[in-house]
């Protein structure tokens, strides 16, 4: 039986999810698909997928394409089928009413709202990174210092002899998002990466626009051939110094509005084998509780009562250590029993997630 599409107008606000897009022209210019945050309705999880220029494979011209997608299909049994009666709305800002084209059918009302805005030519949008003694670099890759553009933290990642894809043929350059985001969120960036010609100004540069997931990067495995990099006449390597730069054209700024959920901070655990695990910790929760919830290899034998040292962690950056409250006498007594005690050691059960600790990195000692 074919589906029936109807169109009507109404003044009532949709019941389940609202997506507000600011600077729509910048999104439309990119032509990239945008996937909203996930929301729940009718016992299932959903998201909106917006194509600002329509979907080419469907030969849709002069229209936007908007879809409702089910995101929890991985937990449904073989042969599943979900039947949904839904409507999609577009808000008419002049007449203050909604054009209804087809809402997930639910009885309760619990609206989640999200706003997507774009920043064109963001402030402080350029980074220059000079790498000295380039010929002596022997690590697989190196990161620049973190820098902030828009509301996000970024860094450059360089493989001096290329990554595994190019097999030592070229230098690889990537732009890396440092922020911890919910799994369904991404950050859009229109940007330019460049290796400077320090003699003639004929720089090697590439432009791109991508959606960046949490703590991940995009870039070019074969950014510049090593034979060109090492050719002195081309000016990319002068006095054994290589200069990279980054310039942002536009960024998105997605955030939820009127959302009562607890805010979270990003915490990175460096486990005993060196593997890093990034988790989001609600404000007010102890680091020990969060670690146990996310299967971090930490013990906590006294269950957070500050009666042992088995939740010993080592703060990696003094900047963050100095933001912590001073340890109590009880905590100091337990730390005296800890294996591998350092000047930046603390007990995870005594560290409480606060906004200023967003981005903290904690190492677990090799033994407890």
Secondary structure, DSSP 8 states (H G I E B T S, - for coil): -------EEE-S--SSEEEEESSHHHHHHH--EEE---EEETTEEEEEEEETT--GGGT--SS-EEEEEE--GGGS-TT---------EEEETTTTEEEE------SS---EEEEEEEEES-TT-EEEEEE-SGGG--SS-EE---EEETTEEEEEEEETT--TTTTTSEEEEEEEE-----TT--EEEEEEEEE--TTT---EEEEEEEEE-TT-EEEEEEEEEHHHHT-GGG-SSBTTBEEEEEEEEEEEEEEEES--S--EEEEEEE-TTS-EEEEEEETT-BHHHHHHHTT-S---TTTTSS--STTEEEES-HHHHTTS----HHHHHHHTT-TT--TTEEEGGG-B--GGGTTEEEEE-S--
